[in-house]
């Protein structure tokens, strides 16, 4: 069968849906990569919290100001690393047990002041259900030329700033943290405000209480230091570093000249949104030493199966690359590669599947959404189709119930 048909009708009402976990791993492999360890999870979180408080002390202590600043930058990175643990526990993938994961999420989200339940809605239920689908997924969703031209002067200027080298400083704090996690504006979140209220109150009281304690302890350690300087090195600078790292990592994961976005739900597929719609970013030394950051930048496997613990993602990604090869966008992060990406990825032509600049001029080739014939062979088994891997092992057959379970888990819904 022609590979062009692989995402279209295969006849007799059969519809192809590439990229579900059964396509690229056996049941034994799946059990292995989703295995979780409570002791390992608690040890990782505990170690990062120790480093967080150590760097916070370094930022506030009576030391030369340059040491305070370096400690503040390191503290911002630790906020990001602890957040990544909360991101994993939010998927119920970090340690065994739903309640363990929920309470560890609340604990991990204190330094970044995130509501667990709001995060569950905007990240797990929306972003993971329809990754890279405009109108559903909102994280770094590119404007079309028509949408950009119809925007106000101020909104166009803001979009130009966001998609520049300094844009991540403000993007996450404004477009995600403030609008989605503090003052949610989406109708579905406003309608569920009673559900989100307990977690929101908890994190606001505890989180901003912690911010107040930073001011008190900083002034106690160095009484002669102005309060504004205490807060600058104790909270403002670390929070700015964390916001920049967070926004930058998401941008690199979902914006690339070869990463597609979709305008219509009818053209979206799990394969298009999660296999093709994310990037595998290799971090150079010394950033690769930050293992949690390094692991989460292996992003395709996370989207393909969010129940995989962050510490097993590299193992799962190898299986995914084995199955899909060149369909996986992979590159090494350097200042040059980042510059090339943010210069190319300004607007997106949703009809041509092509990135453009703000004038609508193409900056990259149109993205061919057909799976590579070298990696994919159509196999029709009782109305359930799977790609065959290079080693000849086909995907798993599944009952309707199992298929639904796999798709639900891939969308991050098993925790509900």
C-alpha positions in Angstrom: 0.0 0.0 0.0 1.2 3.5 -0.8 2.7 5.2 2.2 0.9 8.4 1.3 -2.3 6.6 2.5 -0.8 5.8 5.9 -2.6 8.7 7.7 -5.7 8.5 5.6 -8.3 5.9 5.1 -7.0 2.4 4.4 -10.3 1.2 3.0 -13.2 -0.6 4.8 -13.5 2.2 7.3 -10.0 1.6 8.7 -8.2 4.7 9.9 -4.5 4.8 10.6 -3.3 6.4 13.8 0.5 6.3 14.1 2.4 6.8 17.3 0.5 5.1 20.0 2.8 3.2 22.5 1.8 -0.2 21.1 3.4 0.9 17.8 6.9 1.2 19.0 7.5 -1.1 22.0 6.5 -4.5 23.1 4.4 -5.0 26.3 7.5 -6.1 28.2 9.4 -3.0 27.1 6.5 -0.9 28.1 6.4 -2.3 31.6 10.1 -1.8 31.9 10.1 1.9 30.9 7.1 2.9 33.0 8.5 1.2 36.1 8.8 3.6 39.0 10.8 3.7 42.2 9.6 5.5 45.4 13.0 5.5 47.0 14.7 6.9 43.9 12.1 9.5 43.4 12.3 10.7 47.0 16.1 10.7 46.9 16.1 12.9 43.7 13.6 15.4 45.1 15.3 15.5 48.5 18.7 16.1 46.9 17.4 18.9 44.7 15.7 20.6 47.6 19.0 20.5 49.6 20.7 22.2 46.7 17.9 24.7 46.4 18.2 25.8 50.0 22.0 25.8 49.8 22.0 28.1 46.7 19.3 30.3 48.3 21.5 30.7 51.4 24.4 31.6 49.0 22.2 34.3 47.5 21.3 35.8 50.8 24.4 35.3 52.9 26.9 38.1 53.9 29.2 37.3 51.0 30.6 39.4 48.1 27.7 40.4 45.8 29.1 38.5 42.9 28.8 35.3 44.8 25.2 36.3 45.8 24.4 36.8 42.1 26.0 33.5 41.0 24.1 31.7 43.8 20.9 33.4 42.7 21.4 32.2 39.1 22.0 28.7 40.4 19.0 28.9 42.6 16.9 29.8 39.6 18.1 26.7 37.8 17.2 24.6 40.9 13.7 26.0 40.9 13.5 24.7 37.3 14.9 21.3 38.2 12.5 20.9 41.1 9.7 22.0 38.8 10.6 19.2 36.4 10.1 16.8 39.2 6.7 18.3 39.8 6.0 18.0 36.1 6.7 14.3 36.3 4.7 13.8 39.5 1.9 15.7 37.8 1.8 13.0 35.2 1.8 10.4 38.1 4.9 9.0 36.5 7.7 9.8 39.0 6.9 7.4 41.9 4.3 4.6 42.4 1.0 5.7 43.8 -1.5 8.4 42.8 -1.5 10.1 46.2 2.3 10.1 46.5 2.5 11.8 43.1 -0.2 14.4 44.0 1.4 15.5 47.2 4.9 15.5 45.8 3.6 17.7 43.0 2.3 20.2 45.5 5.7 20.1 47.3 7.7 20.5 44.1 5.5 23.4 42.8 6.0 25.6 45.9 9.2 27.3 44.7 7.7 28.1 41.3 4.3 28.9 42.8 2.2 26.6 40.5 -1.2 25.2 41.4 -1.3 21.4 41.0 -4.9 21.2 39.8 -4.6 24.1 37.3 -1.4 22.6 36.0 -3.2 19.3 35.6 -5.9 21.0 33.4 -3.7 23.2 31.2 -0.8 20.9 30.8 -2.0 17.3 31.0 -5.5 17.6 29.7 -5.0 20.3 27.1 -1.3 20.4 26.0 -0.9 16.6 26.0 -4.2 15.8 24.5 -3.7 18.0 21.4 0.0 19.0 21.2 0.7 21.5 18.5 -3.0 22.0 17.6 -3.7 25.7 17.3 -6.7 26.7 19.4 -6.2 23.9 21.8 -2.5 23.9 22.6 -1.4 27.4 23.6 2.3 27.0 24.5 4.4 28.9 22.0 1.6 28.4 19.4 2.7 30.4 16.3 0.4 33.0 14.7 -0.5 32.8 11.1 0.3 35.8 8.8 -3.4 36.7 8.7 -3.7 36.5 12.5 -0.6 38.5 13.0 -1.7 41.2 10.5 -5.1 41.5 12.2 -3.6 42.0 15.6 -3.1 45.4 17.3 0.2 47.2 17.0 1.0 46.3 20.6 0.2 42.6 20.2 2.4 42.5 17.1 5.3 44.2 19.0 4.9 41.7 21.9 5.0 38.8 19.5 8.2 40.1 18.0 9.7 40.5 21.4 8.6 37.0 22.5 10.1 35.4 19.4 13.5 37.0 20.0 16.4 36.1 22.1 15.1 37.9 25.3 11.5 36.9 24.8 11.6 33.8 27.1 12.3 36.2 30.0 8.6 37.4 29.9 6.8 34.8 27.9 6.3 32.1 30.5 5.6 34.5 33.3 2.9 36.4 31.4 1.4 34.0 28.9 1.4 30.9 31.0 2.0 31.5 34.8 -0.2 34.6 35.1 -2.9 33.8 32.5 -3.2 30.1 33.1 -2.1 29.4 36.6 -2.9 32.5 38.6 -5.7 34.3 36.7 -7.0 31.7 34.4 -9.2 33.1 31.6 -10.2 30.0 29.6 -13.9 29.3 30.1 -13.3 25.7 31.0 -11.1 26.8 33.9 -13.4 29.5 35.1 -16.2 27.0 35.1 -14.2 24.7 37.4 -13.0 27.3 39.8 -14.3 25.4 42.9 -12.2 22.4 41.9 -9.0 24.5 41.5 -9.5 26.7 44.6 -7.9 24.5 47.3 -4.7 23.9 45.4 -4.5 27.5 44.3 -5.0 28.9 47.8 -2.4 26.4 49.1 0.3 27.4 46.7 -0.4 31.1 46.9 -0.3 31.1 50.7 2.7 28.8 51.0 4.6 30.1 47.9 4.3 33.8 48.7 4.8 33.1 52.4 8.1 31.6 51.3 8.9 34.7 49.3 8.2 36.8 52.4 10.5 34.6 54.5 13.2 35.2 51.9 12.9 38.9 52.7 12.9 38.4 56.4 15.9 35.9 56.5 17.9 38.0 54.0 17.5 41.1 56.1 18.4 39.2 59.2 21.6 37.8 57.6 22.7 41.2 56.2 20.8 44.0 58.1 22.6 46.7 56.2 21.5 45.4 52.8 18.5 47.2 51.3 15.3 45.1 51.1 15.1 45.7 47.4 18.5 44.1 46.9 17.6 41.2 49.2 14.6 40.5 47.1 16.5 41.0 43.9 19.1 38.3 44.6 16.8 36.2 46.8 13.7 35.9 44.5 13.5 38.2 41.5 16.7 37.1 39.8 16.1 33.4 40.6 12.5 33.6 39.3 13.6 35.4 36.2 16.2 32.6 35.5 13.7 29.9 36.1 11.2 31.6 33.8 13.7 32.0 31.0 14.8 28.4 31.2 11.3 27.1 31.3 10.1 29.2 28.3 13.3 28.5 26.4 13.1 24.7 26.9 9.4 24.6 25.7 10.2 26.8 22.7 13.0 24.5 21.7 10.8 21.4 22.2 7.9 22.6 20.0 9.3 25.2 17.6 11.7 24.1 14.9 11.8 24.5 11.1 10.9 20.8 10.8 8.3 20.7 13.6 4.7 21.1 12.3 1.7 22.9 13.8 -2.0 22.2 12.9 -4.9 24.5 12.4 -7.7 22.0 12.2 -8.6 19.2 14.5 -9.4 17.0 11.5 -5.8 17.1 10.3 -4.3 16.5 13.7 -3.1 13.0 14.6 -1.3 11.5 17.6 1.6 10.8 15.2 1.6 14.4 13.9 1.3 16.1 17.2 3.5 14.0 19.4 6.0 12.1 17.2 6.6 14.8 14.7 5.4 17.7 16.9 8.2 17.6 19.4 12.0 17.7 19.2 14.9 15.8 20.7 17.4 18.4 21.9 20.9 17.2 22.9 22.3 19.6 25.5 26.1 20.3 25.4 28.4 20.2 28.4 28.0 21.6 31.1 24.2 21.8 30.7 24.2 18.0 30.1 25.3 17.6 33.7 21.8 18.9 34.8 20.4 15.5 34.3 16.7 16.4 34.7 17.0 19.1 32.1 18.9 16.7 29.8 16.3 14.0 30.3 13.2 16.2 29.6 14.7 17.6 26.4 14.3 14.0 25.1 10.8 15.1 24.4 9.2 12.8 21.9 9.1 9.8 24.2 7.5 11.9 26.9 4.7 13.0 24.6 4.3 9.5 23.1 3.8 8.1 26.6 3.6 10.6 29.6 3.6 7.7 32.1 7.3 7.1 31.5 9.4 8.5 34.5 11.8 11.2 33.5 14.7 9.0 34.5 13.6 6.4 31.9 13.1 8.7 29.0 16.4 8.2 27.3 15.8 4.5 27.3 12.3 4.9 25.8 13.6 7.5 23.3 16.0 4.9 21.8 13.1 2.6 21.1 11.2 5.5 19.5 14.1 6.4 17.3 14.5 2.8 16.3 10.8 2.8 15.2 10.6 6.2 13.6 14.2 7.2 12.7 14.3 10.4 10.7 10.8 11.3 11.6 12.2 12.4 15.0 13.6 15.9 14.8 16.9 15.8 16.7 19.6 18.5 17.0 22.3 19.7 19.4 21.6 22.9 21.3 24.2 25.6 20.7 23.9 29.4 20.6 24.0 29.2 16.8 21.2 26.6 16.6 19.1 28.6 18.9 19.6 31.8 16.9 18.8 29.9 13.7 15.6 28.5 15.2 14.2 31.8 16.6 15.1 33.6 13.4 13.2 31.0 11.3 10.2 30.3 13.6 8.3 33.6 13.6 4.9 32.8 12.0 3.5 29.5 10.6 1.7 28.9 7.3 -0.8 26.3 8.4 -1.9 25.5 4.9 1.6 24.9 3.5 3.0 23.6 6.8 5.9 26.0 6.6 7.5 28.5 8.9 7.8 32.1 7.8 9.2 35.4 9.0 6.9 38.3 10.1 6.4 39.4 6.5 5.2 36.0 5.5 8.3 35.0 3.6 9.2 31.3 4.0 12.2 30.6 6.2 12.1 26.8 5.9 11.0 24.1 3.4 7.3 22.9 3.7 7.1 20.1 6.2 6.3 16.7 4.6 3.9 15.0 7.0 4.1 11.6 5.3 6.0 9.0 7.4 9.1 7.7 5.8 8.6 4.6 3.7 11.9 3.2 5.0 10.4 3.0 8.6 6.8 2.4 8.1 5.0 -0.5 6.4 1.2 -0.7 6.5 0.0 -3.8 8.4 -3.8 -4.2 8.5 -4.8 -6.6 11.3 -8.6 -6.9 12.0 -9.0 -3.1 11.6 -6.0 -2.2 13.8 -2.9 -1.0 12.0 0.6 -0.5 13.2 4.0 0.4 11.6 6.6 -2.3 11.5 10.0 -1.5 12.9 13.3 -2.0 11.0 14.0 -5.2 13.0 10.8 -6.7 11.7 8.8 -6.6 14.9 5.4 -5.4 14.3 3.3 -3.3 16.7 1.1 -4.9 19.3 -2.3 -6.1 18.5 -4.9 -4.8 20.9 -8.5 -5.1 21.9 -10.7 -2.1 21.7 -10.4 -1.7 25.5 -6.6 -1.9 25.4 -6.4 0.6 22.5 -8.5 3.0 24.4 -6.4 2.6 27.5 -3.2 3.2 25.5 -4.6 6.3 23.9 -5.9 7.7 27.2 -2.6 7.1 28.8 -0.8 8.8 26.0 -3.0 11.8 26.5 -2.2 11.8 30.2 -5.8 10.9 31.4 -5.2 7.7 33.4 -4.7 9.8 36.6 -8.2 11.3 36.4 
